[in-house]
Amino acid sequence: MKAKCFAAALLSMAMAVPAYGAQAKDEEQYKTCQNAVPEYVELFKSIINIDSGSNDKAGLNRKKDFLVDYLKKAGAEVETLEAAGDRKGTYNIIARIHGKGKARILLCSHYDTVWPAGEAAARPFRMEEGRMYGPGAGDTQSGVAGSVTLLRMLRQMKYDDFDVITLFLNADEELGSEGALEQLLREAEKHDVAFSTEGGGSDGESVAISCRGGGDAVLTVKGKRAHSGRPHLGHNAGVEMVRLMNTMLDLSDKEKRTDCTWTMGSFGTNNNVVPDLATAHMDIRAASLGEFERVKNELLERASRVTDKGCTAEVAFSVGKPPFEYSKSTAILADAAESIYAELGRKLVKTHVPASSDANWISQKVPTLEGLGISNANPHQKNEYSSVKPAPDRLYLLARLIQETCRGNTVPLGAK
Ligand SMILES: [Zn+2]
């Protein structure tokens, strides 16, 4: 319910923002971006060579110390926040630069990787034909190095037409961000817009305009236990569950990017007993809350249609991670990004991502655009890499998006 009101509010705000039209390339700014590439590569190399697997606390803290030091030297005000719950002993990093304008801009990235301790020694940074390899090269150290470089670049340019630019570096995105969630949402609430720096595409060609959320449904059927020698005295919960599951096989919707998949199930305790209990689990991925609602209603309706009237069925439905929906405000941000890329003579690809990211959470609170990393390929695989060539284009894209936002051309300012 809340999410719907929020979406409606965003829609009306977004309508009030003037459209942003095409402009000529800002040559001087592009030069600044090109000049920033060597320090970006050096920073990328440094962080790739420090292990930071989500479960490697010592490694995460080494990388945290390095990044905090680097950001302070770059002129940012930095704080570290201990993560919550099981993530105690790891830290999320918040760096801020302050200006004289109105816009409150949040940049998000995550510095944890999926790789265990020792991976950086086994597979250290290497550059081959303009591709940078190493643990996290494909997810998402280019986003970390890119956004840190950008903060430094904006400071060097003495650009200050914003109230604040906050960089949030999460230490457990790869585990679902449980340790960062509260802090992340608190920050999102305080900003006018969020740019998340996952992805970017192998040639820095893309931004992400939606990410699917995840939910699950548990179907429970209750029947009546009996000796299997006298099955007519019982009501077989297992058989009824299979019947019901068969009526629930058409809930996926390719066009709307919804997948409903039965993943686990069980019934019965002994081979000589008619089972009185059966359960099955469905994994649901969808790109909108409306789709989650549709699947939930269909499941409830179909579960009410048992064939064996001695059985009852119920469905417990929950959405774990909400979708980053393709909203009007995201469309405006993506259109602005497209126009900026056109200044460079490049065509921007707007992608709907099947997986999730922190954009799923952040977008519940603030207009969001995802996929603003420099470049990434083969995430979570040993042959992951990030290309250097698109780095100036991507720094330019992010810097110009920030400027257009500061001019009031993407989202309404001053509401926070
Ligand atoms: Zn990632």
Residues whose N, C-alpha, C, O or C-beta is under 5 A from the ligand:
A	BS01	ZN	D139 T140 E198
